[in-house]
């Protein structure tokens, strides 16, 4: 899922070509990433 940088509206479109926010018309999006902490093991 992608989120509009300008207004924060989520966009679930699978096509990245011609992606445009339905709410504000912006074309700048960021990919939503889960907030997961990764731990590195010491070998």
N, C-alpha and C positions, 0 to 999 in steps of 0.2 A: 504494500500500500504506500502511496505517496501523499505528502501533505504540502499544500501551497505555502510558500514562504511569506507571501504578502498578507493573506487573510487567515491562514491556518486551516482552511477547509480540506477535509480528506478527499482523495481521488483514488478510486479503485480500478482505474483503467489499466488494462494489460498492455496497451499499445503506447510506446513512448514517442511515436511519430505524431506530431501535431497536438501534443498534450496541452490542454488549456483549461484553466480553472473555470468551472461553471458559475461561480459566485462573483469573482472579480476580474476574470479575463487574463490573469497573470500566466506566464509560461515558465515560471521558475518553481521547481518542486524539489523536495528532499525526501529520501526514502526513509520510512519509519523503521527503526531498529529496536528490538526488544532491549529492555534495561536489565541485562544479565551480566553478572560479575564473573569473569573467567579467572581461574587460578592456575598458575603455572607450577608444575611439579619440579622439584629439585632432584635430579638423578645423579 
